[in-house]
Amino acid sequence: MVRNIVATGLSLLSTAGVFLGGAAAQMPTANGTRFTIDGKTGYFAGTNSYWISFLTNNRDVDLVLDHISSSGLRILRVWGFNDVNRRPSSGTVWFQLLSSSGSQINTGADGLQRLDYVVQSAEKRGVKLIINFVNNWNDYGGMQAYVSAFGGSKESWYTNTRAQDQYKKYIAAVVSRYVNLPAVFAWELANEPRCKGCNTDVIFKWATDISAYIRSLDPKHMITLGDEGFGLPGQTTYPYQYGEGTDFVKNLRIKNLDFGTFHMYPSSWGVPNSFGPGWIRDHAAACKAAGKPCLLEEYGVTSDQCNVERTWQAASREQAANGMAGDLFWQWGDQLSTGQTHNDGHTIYYGSSTATCLVTDHVRAINAM
């Protein structure tokens, strides 16, 4: 059921202050090139779960966050979007219906209340959430859902007035629900924003505008872009080039972006796994020069995970004094009441030997730093 956005948001905030205890904890912040979480400044590990906001069983949400917390992971990146162009059947989770004749934001039990519960559960367990507002890819609607409603293309999405107006309305609806809650680590503009063949000014100007808009709504929480880190001087391989419309160094200069993000999937990019440590060092150097933290926000391989990814984790930890502030592997896996969560080949399942290598051992190494 869709309700009045403003009234529902205010109602939730008044409730959230009670069950989340928002005033008791501290807001996560950037502190030079490191993060501060609950009074501790340092390097932090975390993970990604795109699916947790769409679970309909609260016990499953609690189970996953119990496991993440007990594993020593402090940051969890989740999808704060779920866009559709047609209203789904009852019981299907969706957050926003996009239509040229009038869009709707679903604040009901099968809408943003699902995200509410994730925030509530994370707050109780000391896990901090990066909440993302839109997807470059078509999964869960993404920019293509806006294009379907308002025309244009994914490349013109960044300058499409109608699409951006609705995107801002959605941002306001989500931010207003959690503006005072320290469970939010950061607001994230998009998952892997690209503008293929565009001048890098397109995403730069868009990110400047949207981050300033978010800051006007919420001066307390951090804001980040969510990009893959493309567009970086130093090498000529595909990830360093600017053809996807992003310039990592230039985007770091945006005033209201508090830290830099980059991702790493060498096999998908046509480079060897040995590419990883250099990619990490070069981004760390750019972040250090900008005086902002760097977060390796997604990374993974589909084979020999322990040997490959622990090398990347070590390389990232080694740059903790030179710009790196944390890493989030893609993706968390668990056993729910409905069965095993999605295995895309990168998934690291709780309790597995791979989790011992890449979670337990990694957290232990961070704690020893």
Order of alpha helices (4+ residues) and beta strands (2+ residues): alpha-beta-beta-beta-beta-alpha-beta-beta-beta-beta-alpha-beta-alpha-alpha-beta-alpha-beta-alpha-beta-alpha-alpha-beta-alpha-beta-beta-beta-beta-beta-alpha
